[in-house]
Amino acid sequence: MPKGATALKTLADRFARIPGIGRKTAQRMAYYLISLPREESAALAAAITDACEKVHRCKICCDLTEDEVCAVCSDERRDRGIICVVEQPQDLLAIERTREYQGVYHVLHGAISPLDGIGPDQITVKELMARIAEGGVREVIMATDSDTEGETTAMYLSRMMKPFGVKVTRLAYGIPVGSDLQYADEITLSRAIAGRRDM
């Protein structure tokens, strides 16, 4: 970064905070935005502000939506007796692309990771347990990532649900261990959903 370009450095630092964006990519993004015509960079800034103001969590499943209740939760054709638990909204989108699943979802917004200081209170476990306590849920599909944090979260939730007598299943291992669900292709996800197993 050129000396004296504090605003440019600050912009690059902000981009570097985004998961998956390294230092060099953050710098390229900052330089690109600075090179845009003023109206384009203003439109981008306005879109970011607009999204941050309008998008919030669905009051039922915690997915991101602009409405009080998301499109999946408000769809009367969905089977509310089956809840698929995912870590992130992107995971929900990946499963929806398969067109295989007709139940509803619950988005945790993370996974239990003691090393990172993330416990059950930092994700939407309370909201999930409240939904199950209401009754009517026959099965909960654990579609957390197959890494250590995802497995830990799935096992924790499975133990929490035991008193409710709900069937708890796990996606079949068509998804590579250590990978993120959002990067799996539709065929792999379809097979994983079809071959889910009891926990």
C-alpha angles and dihedrals in degrees: 000000000000117000112263094023094116094151091053091050091048090051092050090047090054092051091048089061090065111100111255094019113114127202096265093046089049090053092048090051092050092049090047093053092048090052093054120101110267094250092054094050089046090051090051092049090048091050091052092049092046093051092047091051098044106034118081139146122292108250090230110037102013093235116143116269143147091225129069089251123029125240094258095050092047093049106104091200093067119101105243091190091075121061121188110204115211133175100226139018089247089062090056090053091050092054092045090056089064092061087210100107122074101172129089131266144231119205115208097190091221142355135262108273116164091186089060093042093250114140133165091280092061093058130049098272094126091054092050093049090049090055092050092046089057088067133226095094112124100173139017116200114207105217097166118138117281093240125104094272093048092049092047091051093048093050093047093050092045090056091046091054097048095092090056094059092231118154108245119200134178128217111262115254101261085116114084115251112255095022130119117249093226091066096052117108123243096254093052091048092047091054092045091053093045092048099045115144140206118272 
